[in-house]
């Protein structure tokens, strides 16, 4: 699926630390925990809690965040709609990775079982 260059650039330049509290709020509002969110982020990116906190403190962009990540080899199994885009059809790799994360957070908030979220 085609995203516009402006859309891709906007995602690339977003500061992860500005979105992270929104992820926490979304999952906690639905009865999930910050620890579960961290588990999902670690599965996708390889970042442990210490690394995640460092990236937040550095106020890295999504571009830097995903450049430093070691994407899970099963990330391609993340499919479905998020923000009006079919995740598996997004052509820009960075935008797709950011939407992978959005999709996982969404699944967590919707109460999906962890083993399903982690594509195990």
Secondary structure, DSSP 8 states (H G I E B T S, - for coil): ----HHHHHHHHHSBHHHHHHHHHHHHHHTT--HHHHHHHHHHHH---HHHHHHHHHHT-BHHHHHHH----TTGGG--SEETTEEGGG--SHHHHHHHHHHHHHHHHHTT--HHHHTT-
